[in-house]
Amino acid sequence: MKAIIIYYSRSGNTEKIALQAQKDMKCEIIKIVPEEAYGNYISSCLRVTKEKKAAAAPAFTNPIPDLTDYNMILLGYPIWAQDLPRFVSDFISQCDLTNKIVVPFAAYGMSGINCTMNHLQKLCVNAEIRYPFDSGVFKKGNYDIWIKQVLKECSET
Ligand SMILES: Cc1cc2nc3c(=O)[nH]c(=O)nc-3n(C[C@H](O)[C@H](O)[C@H](O)COP(=O)(O)O)c2cc1C
């Protein structure tokens, strides 16, 4: 099975997981880049609140990748306002995930990845979501156990 990592990270926590996973899985990696960077924590929170109210769709700079050759997509994002960042969900909604396995991972403060699962399910209707992983400020995820499961799945099929 061939895997690719697609992620966004503003302050480096999701990126740390993404880069370690890339090392362990020896796979390709794409970082989603918003057209206008979100800046520091406070300005990001203010902007995201404004964007939510206006139902704005901030743009990203990446082209939509051709995922034909990949069976597994590891999708990483920070939890923002109990959700995926809007430009991340817009990016994913434009990818063809038909028959893919999507492995979501997230960095968060308090909320955990579960608060994004309903939305993620809707973005991944033709895909299967497996092995969600998260790591928070007070509750670190067990990366080693997670990546072992993902590597096993990858090598078995
Ligand atoms: C705009 C914004 C909204 C956030 N909303 C949440 C939230 O709803 N729940 C939560 O647990 N953490 C929230 N956080 C905290 C981030 O998820 C957390 O700092 C995460 O580790 C950031 O990952 P990153 O370093 O990959 O950007 C928010 C952070 C920002 C900047």
The ligand as a MOL file (V3000), in Angstrom:
LIG
                    3D

  0  0  0     0  0            999 V3000
M  V30 BEGIN CTAB
M  V30 COUNTS 31 33 0 0 0
M  V30 BEGIN ATOM
M  V30 1 C -7.4740 29.8050 15.6740 0
M  V30 2 C -7.2530 28.7250 16.6760 0
M  V30 3 C -8.3290 28.0000 17.1810 0
M  V30 4 C -8.1200 26.9500 18.0830 0
M  V30 5 N -9.2040 26.2310 18.5340 0
M  V30 6 C -8.9930 25.1560 19.3460 0
M  V30 7 C -10.0980 24.3400 19.7840 0
M  V30 8 O -11.2570 24.5620 19.4470 0
M  V30 9 N -9.8220 23.2930 20.5880 0
M  V30 10 C -8.5480 22.9850 20.9920 0
M  V30 11 O -8.3670 22.0150 21.7080 0
M  V30 12 N -7.4930 23.7430 20.5960 0
M  V30 13 C -7.6760 24.8070 19.7930 0
M  V30 14 N -6.6060 25.5600 19.3710 0
M  V30 15 C -5.2490 25.1650 19.7940 0
M  V30 16 C -4.5060 24.3590 18.7110 0
M  V30 17 O -5.2780 23.2900 18.2360 0
M  V30 18 C -3.2070 23.8140 19.3070 0
M  V30 19 O -2.4050 24.8900 19.7430 0
M  V30 20 C -2.4290 22.9500 18.3200 0
M  V30 21 O -1.3960 22.3020 19.0150 0
M  V30 22 C -1.8130 23.7970 17.2130 0
M  V30 23 O -1.2030 22.9410 16.2770 0
M  V30 24 P -0.1070 23.4830 15.2360 0
M  V30 25 O 1.1180 23.8190 16.0550 0
M  V30 26 O 0.1240 22.3300 14.3380 0
M  V30 27 O -0.6650 24.6660 14.5430 0
M  V30 28 C -6.7980 26.6360 18.5140 0
M  V30 29 C -5.7250 27.3880 18.0160 0
M  V30 30 C -5.9370 28.4110 17.1160 0
M  V30 31 C -4.7630 29.1890 16.5940 0
M  V30 END ATOM
M  V30 BEGIN BOND
M  V30 1 1 1 2
M  V30 2 1 2 3
M  V30 3 2 2 30
M  V30 4 2 3 4
M  V30 5 1 4 5
M  V30 6 1 4 28
M  V30 7 2 5 6
M  V30 8 1 6 7
M  V30 9 1 6 13
M  V30 10 2 7 8
M  V30 11 1 7 9
M  V30 12 1 9 10
M  V30 13 2 10 11
M  V30 14 1 10 12
M  V30 15 2 12 13
M  V30 16 1 13 14
M  V30 17 1 14 15
M  V30 18 1 14 28
M  V30 19 1 15 16
M  V30 20 1 16 17
M  V30 21 1 16 18
M  V30 22 1 18 19
M  V30 23 1 18 20
M  V30 24 1 20 21
M  V30 25 1 20 22
M  V30 26 1 22 23
M  V30 27 1 23 24
M  V30 28 2 24 25
M  V30 29 1 24 26
M  V30 30 1 24 27
M  V30 31 2 28 29
M  V30 32 1 29 30
M  V30 33 1 30 31
M  V30 END BOND
M  V30 END CTAB
M  END
